[in-house]
Amino acid sequence: MSKVAMFVFNGSPTCFVHVLLNALDMHARGVEVRIVMEGESTRLVEQLAQPDNWLNGLWQKACALNLVEGVCKACAQKLAARPVAESNNLALLDDMNGHPGMAAFREKGYEIITF
């Protein structure tokens, strides 16, 4: 089985829709997928969790399938997104000086894709 970790830095919803679509598609094809939200993307959680948001359905599917690894602890703190991430039960990732490191994913055989 192939493995892909998607590190998302871009905070644009029109970028994030492609992350969700690709993650769900790859998962359906048997790929082990993990979404890691970094930088500005940590601010998206509040929007994504809103039932009337156009991305909520895809977000809920990705969460239900456990595709979202979590959000960067340092970035969520800096950008005031930590409380929303925590209230949505997202893991705060901090294995590399407060940020989620790519090296650990590489060591586990993941291909890294950045957005």
N, C-alpha and C positions, 0 to 999 in steps of 0.2 A: 504494500500500500504506500502510495506517495503521501508526503506531508507538506503543507504550505502554511506559513505564518504570514499574515497580512498585517504589516505595521502601518497604521493610518495616522498621518500627521496633519493632513488637510482637514480643515473644519467646515468645508462646503458640503451642504446636503446633496448637491448634484454630483459631487465626487463620491460621497459615502454610499449613494444608491448603488454605484458600481461595485463597491466593496461587498455590500450585502448580496447583490445579485450573483456575483462571482463566487462568493463563499457558499451560498446555497446550491449553486450549480455544481461546483466542485464536490461538495459534500454528497450530492445526489449521485455523482459519478464514482464514489468510493474514495475520494481524497480526504485525508484527515486535515481539517482546516481549523486554524485558530486566528481570531481577530484581536489585535492589540491596538488599543486607542492611545495615541501619544499626542503631545502638543495641543493644537487648536481643536482637534477632533474630540477631546475630552468634554468640550462645551456642548457637543451635540446630544449628549445623553438626555438632557432635560427635554429637548425637542422630540427626540426619538420615542421617549416614554409617553408622550401625549397621545391619547387614543385617536384624536382627530388629525394627527400629523400624517402626511402622505407616506412617510416611511415607516410608520408604526407597525403595519402588518408584517413587512419584511424583517424589521427589528425583532418583533416578537417571535417569528419563526427561527431566526438565528439564535436568539437566547434560549428558546425551548430546545433546540438541538445542541446546546452547550458549545456553540462555535465562538462565543465571545470570551476570550481569555481574561480580559479585564482592561483597566485603564491605568495609565502612568500616574503613580502616586504624586510625584513632584509636580507634574504639569497640572493635574487636577487640583492640587493645593494652590498653586500659583494663579491659576485661572478661575478660582472660586467654584470649581465643578466637583470638588470632593464630596460635599454633602449629598448632592444629587446622585453621584455614582454609588455612594454607600446606601442611600435609601432605595436604590434599584438593585441592591445586592451584587454589585460588580466588584470583583477583586481589585485591590490596589496593588499594582505591580511595582516592585522597587529593588530588584536584585542587582542593579548596576547604579550605585550611588543615587538611589531614589527613583531611578528610571528603569523600565523593563529593558533588559539587555537582549540583544540579538544572538550573542554567542551561545547562550544556553539552548536556544532553539536550534541553532546550527549543530551543536553537539548531539542533539536528539534526532538529527536527520531532516530537519525542516528546511525547505527552500524559503528564502525570505523575499517577499514582495512588498515594496513600499508605495504608499499613495500619498 
